[in-house]
Amino acid sequence: MLDPLLSTIRISLLVLCMSSAARSDFQTFTVGDGHWIRWGVPASVILIIEMVSGNAGVANVCMAVALVAVFSFCFSAPPNPLKIREWRAMEVMLSSLYVLGLGGLIGGAITYSETDFIDLVLGDETPNTALWWSMVGATITSLIFYFSWRIGLIQGGADVKALILVTVFFPSWAFVPEQAFPLVEDPIFRMPPSMVLFIWAAAAFLIAPPLIFAQNAAKGNIRSLSDLKMAWHSTKREISDLRGVSEMDDNSSWILTDVIQKNGEATVVNRILPSSKSTFGSGKDNELEILEELGMDSVWIATKHPFIVYLFFAILPMLLLGDPLSFLIR
């Protein structure tokens, strides 16, 4: 089903989209919603064109629409059916996406209800059957990313939008060119491409803690067990250097050293994870003064990592090597 021309266009668009997002995330720690919406349009169009040109069937075309509908959750809440008379063009369009996506799910469930799952895993089922089940997996993957963001497991909204957009670009491995250096030849099972991208990015992200720890060790910031647990993900800064630092006002850093009331006394604690009031702002000078009064001359600071940069660099191993988990479970 893979069209070489559309595949080349898809990869080129993904690289351009993610490189631009990575640059913005690295420089400002933000990527606007408009960026993802603009790139989501060609990604959706290419996916539907390839579905139609490959005679994938109505159910699979509608499942592509379902994937776009899940992507829309990141930017707009579903329209309220009780206010249907007040709907505008946007609400009508979103509702149409939901109806078509639901139709693809129900229609595919009826059409492919007698699927032999052993043949499906072994790759012996019909292409349209395998495609529909992979589209279901892509939709579930996107929903996992979305709800992980909503419940706080994934902090960055832009990271989730990037991962769901990658799922629109590559719903399954049927849309990915054969890997030049696959870790496993003909794997029985592979994670969805966007999940594999997340795994490769997370693996690259693991390089950061040892580097941060080495930096803290070289600066002599590790003097106790409490410092030892903090030195992997944060750095120590003098309180005198933090007052009125305007570049911190963009909330790109967190103060992990905090004051809590314990047994009626003010106690200094170092948090592994930031609290809701840990970002820098106009009220932080007063809190820093309290820390100084308690004898503290420095605090632990955690800086946000531009995870989209890691996602961008993870595109290459995903396309060249494939799924690293397939190597572990072969």
C-alpha positions in Angstrom: 0.0 0.0 0.0 3.0 2.3 0.6 3.2 4.9 -2.2 6.9 6.0 -2.6 6.0 9.6 -3.6 3.5 10.1 -0.7 6.0 8.4 1.7 8.7 10.9 0.6 6.4 13.8 1.0 5.1 12.5 4.4 8.7 12.1 5.8 9.8 15.5 4.4 6.8 17.3 6.0 7.3 15.5 9.3 11.0 16.6 9.4 10.1 20.2 8.5 7.3 20.2 11.1 9.4 18.8 13.9 12.5 20.8 13.2 10.5 24.0 13.3 8.8 22.9 16.5 12.1 21.8 18.1 13.7 25.2 17.4 10.7 27.0 19.0 10.7 24.6 22.0 14.5 25.0 22.4 14.4 28.8 22.3 11.1 29.6 24.1 10.0 26.3 25.7 6.7 26.8 23.8 5.1 25.7 20.5 1.9 27.5 19.6 -1.3 25.6 18.7 -1.3 27.2 15.3 1.9 25.3 14.4 0.3 21.9 15.0 -2.9 22.8 13.2 -1.1 24.1 10.1 0.9 20.9 9.8 -2.0 18.7 10.8 -3.9 19.7 7.6 -1.4 18.3 5.1 -0.8 15.2 7.3 -4.5 14.5 7.3 -4.9 15.1 3.6 -2.0 12.8 2.7 -3.3 10.0 4.9 -6.8 10.1 3.4 -5.4 10.4 -0.2 -3.3 7.3 0.4 -6.2 5.4 1.9 -8.4 6.2 -1.1 -5.8 5.6 -3.7 -4.9 2.3 -2.1 -8.6 1.1 -2.1 -8.4 0.7 1.7 -12.2 0.7 2.0 -14.7 3.1 3.5 -14.2 1.9 7.1 -10.4 2.6 6.9 -10.9 6.0 5.4 -13.4 6.8 8.2 -10.8 5.5 10.7 -8.3 8.0 9.3 -11.0 10.7 10.0 -11.3 9.3 13.6 -7.6 9.8 14.1 -8.0 13.4 13.0 -10.9 13.8 15.4 -8.8 12.6 18.3 -6.1 15.2 17.2 -8.8 17.9 17.4 -9.4 17.1 21.1 -6.1 18.9 21.8 -7.4 22.2 20.6 -11.2 22.2 21.0 -13.7 20.5 23.3 -16.4 18.4 21.6 -19.5 20.5 20.7 -22.4 20.4 23.1 -25.3 18.6 21.4 -27.7 20.4 23.7 -26.7 23.6 22.0 -27.0 22.4 18.4 -29.0 25.4 17.3 -26.1 27.6 18.3 -23.4 25.6 16.4 -21.3 27.5 13.9 -19.2 26.1 11.1 -16.4 24.8 13.4 -18.9 22.9 15.6 -20.5 21.4 12.5 -17.1 20.3 11.1 -16.0 18.7 14.4 -19.3 16.9 14.7 -18.9 15.6 11.2 -15.4 14.2 12.1 -16.8 12.5 15.1 -19.7 10.9 13.2 -17.5 9.7 10.4 -14.9 8.4 12.9 -17.6 6.5 14.8 -18.9 5.1 11.6 -15.5 3.8 10.7 -15.2 2.2 14.1 -18.6 0.5 14.0 -18.5 -0.3 10.3 -15.0 -1.9 10.6 -16.1 -3.8 13.7 -18.9 -5.4 11.6 -16.8 -5.9 8.5 -13.8 -7.4 10.3 -15.5 -9.1 13.2 -14.4 -12.5 12.1 -10.7 -11.7 12.1 -8.4 -14.5 12.9 -6.0 -12.9 15.3 -3.3 -15.4 14.9 -3.2 -14.7 11.1 -3.4 -11.0 12.0 -0.3 -11.2 14.1 1.5 -13.3 11.6 0.6 -10.9 8.8 -1.5 -13.4 6.9 -4.8 -11.5 7.1 -6.0 -9.3 4.2 -4.4 -5.9 3.9 -7.6 -4.0 4.6 -8.3 -6.1 7.7 -4.7 -5.6 9.0 -5.0 -1.9 8.2 -8.3 -1.4 10.1 -6.9 -3.1 13.2 -3.7 -1.0 13.0 -5.9 2.2 12.7 -7.7 1.1 15.8 -4.4 0.7 17.5 -3.3 4.2 16.3 -6.5 5.7 17.6 -6.0 4.1 21.0 -2.4 5.2 21.1 -3.5 8.8 20.4 -6.1 8.6 23.2 -3.4 7.3 25.6 -1.2 10.2 24.8 -4.1 12.7 25.1 -5.4 11.4 28.5 -1.8 11.1 29.8 -1.6 14.8 29.2 -4.9 15.6 30.8 -4.2 13.6 34.0 -0.7 15.0 34.3 1.4 12.0 33.4 2.8 13.9 30.5 3.3 17.6 31.4 3.9 19.2 28.0 0.9 19.8 25.9 3.1 20.5 22.9 4.8 17.1 23.4 1.4 15.3 23.2 0.3 17.3 20.2 3.5 16.4 18.4 3.1 12.7 19.3 -0.5 12.6 18.1 0.4 14.4 14.9 3.2 11.8 14.3 0.4 9.2 14.7 -1.5 11.0 11.9 1.6 11.0 9.7 2.3 7.3 10.5 -0.7 5.5 11.9 1.0 2.1 11.4 4.1 0.6 10.0 2.3 0.1 6.7 3.0 3.8 6.1 6.7 3.7 7.1 9.4 2.7 4.5 11.3 -0.5 5.3 14.0 0.2 7.8 17.5 0.3 6.4 19.1 -1.3 9.5 16.2 -3.1 11.3 16.9 -4.3 14.8 14.8 -7.4 14.1 14.0 -8.9 10.7 10.2 -9.5 10.3 9.2 -8.9 13.9 6.1 -10.6 15.1 5.0 -7.5 17.1 5.9 -3.9 16.9 4.6 -0.9 18.9 2.9 1.9 16.9 5.4 4.2 15.2 4.5 7.2 17.4 5.0 5.1 20.5 8.4 3.9 19.1 9.3 7.6 18.5 8.5 8.3 22.1 10.6 5.4 23.3 13.6 6.5 21.2 13.2 10.1 22.5 12.9 8.9 26.1 16.1 6.8 25.6 17.9 10.0 24.4 16.4 11.9 27.4 18.1 9.4 29.7 21.4 10.8 28.7 20.6 14.1 30.5 20.6 12.9 34.2 24.3 11.5 34.2 25.4 14.8 32.5 23.6 16.9 35.1 25.0 14.7 37.9 28.6 15.1 36.6 28.1 18.9 36.4 26.9 19.1 40.0 29.8 16.8 41.1 32.3 19.0 39.3 30.9 22.1 41.0 30.9 20.5 44.5 27.1 20.7 44.8 26.8 17.2 46.3 27.5 17.4 50.0 24.8 15.2 51.5 22.3 12.4 50.8 19.7 15.0 50.2 21.9 16.6 47.6 22.6 13.2 46.0 18.9 12.7 45.2 18.6 16.1 43.7 21.8 16.2 41.7 20.4 14.0 38.9 17.8 16.4 37.6 18.5 19.9 39.0 21.4 22.3 39.7 22.2 24.5 42.7 22.0 28.3 42.4 22.8 31.0 44.9 19.7 32.8 46.2 21.4 36.1 45.7 21.7 35.4 42.0 18.0 34.6 41.6 16.3 37.8 42.7 14.7 39.7 39.9 16.1 37.5 37.2 13.8 38.5 34.3 14.6 35.5 32.1 13.2 33.2 34.7 9.8 34.9 34.4 8.8 32.7 31.4 8.3 29.8 33.8 11.1 27.8 32.1 12.5 26.8 35.5 11.2 25.5 38.9 12.5 26.1 42.4 12.6 22.7 44.1 13.7 24.0 47.5 10.6 24.9 49.5 9.5 25.7 53.0 6.7 23.7 54.6 5.1 23.7 58.1 6.0 20.5 60.0 4.9 20.2 63.6 4.2 23.9 63.7 7.7 24.8 62.5 9.0 26.0 59.2 11.1 23.3 57.6 13.1 23.4 54.4 12.5 20.5 51.9 13.9 19.6 48.5 11.2 18.3 46.2 11.9 15.7 43.6 9.0 17.1 41.5 8.0 20.7 41.5 4.9 21.9 43.3 2.2 24.0 41.6 3.8 27.2 42.9 7.4 26.3 42.1 7.8 28.4 39.0 9.5 31.7 39.1 7.2 34.7 39.3 6.7 38.0 41.1 6.1 36.4 44.5 9.3 34.3 44.5 11.5 37.0 46.1 9.5 36.8 49.3 9.9 33.0 49.4 13.6 33.3 48.7 13.9 35.8 51.7 12.2 33.2 53.9 14.7 30.6 52.8 17.6 32.9 53.6 16.2 33.6 57.1 16.2 29.8 57.7 19.9 29.7 56.9 19.8 28.7 53.2 22.2 30.4 50.8 21.3 28.3 47.7 18.4 26.4 46.2 18.0 23.6 43.8 16.6 24.6 40.4 15.2 22.3 37.7 15.0 23.6 34.1 12.5 22.4 31.7 13.9 20.1 28.9 12.6 20.8 25.4 11.4 17.3 24.8 10.3 18.0 21.3 14.0 18.4 20.5 14.4 14.8 21.6 11.4 13.8 19.5 12.9 15.4 16.5 16.2 13.6 16.8 14.3 10.3 17.5 12.9 10.4 13.9 16.1 9.1 12.5 16.5 5.9 14.6 12.8 5.2 14.2 13.0 5.3 10.4 16.4 3.5 10.2 16.2 1.0 13.1 12.5 0.5 13.9 11.1 -0.7 17.2 13.8 -1.3 19.9 11.3 -3.3 22.0 10.8 -5.8 19.2 14.5 -6.7 19.7 14.0 -7.2 23.4 10.9 -9.5 23.1 11.9 -11.5 20.0 
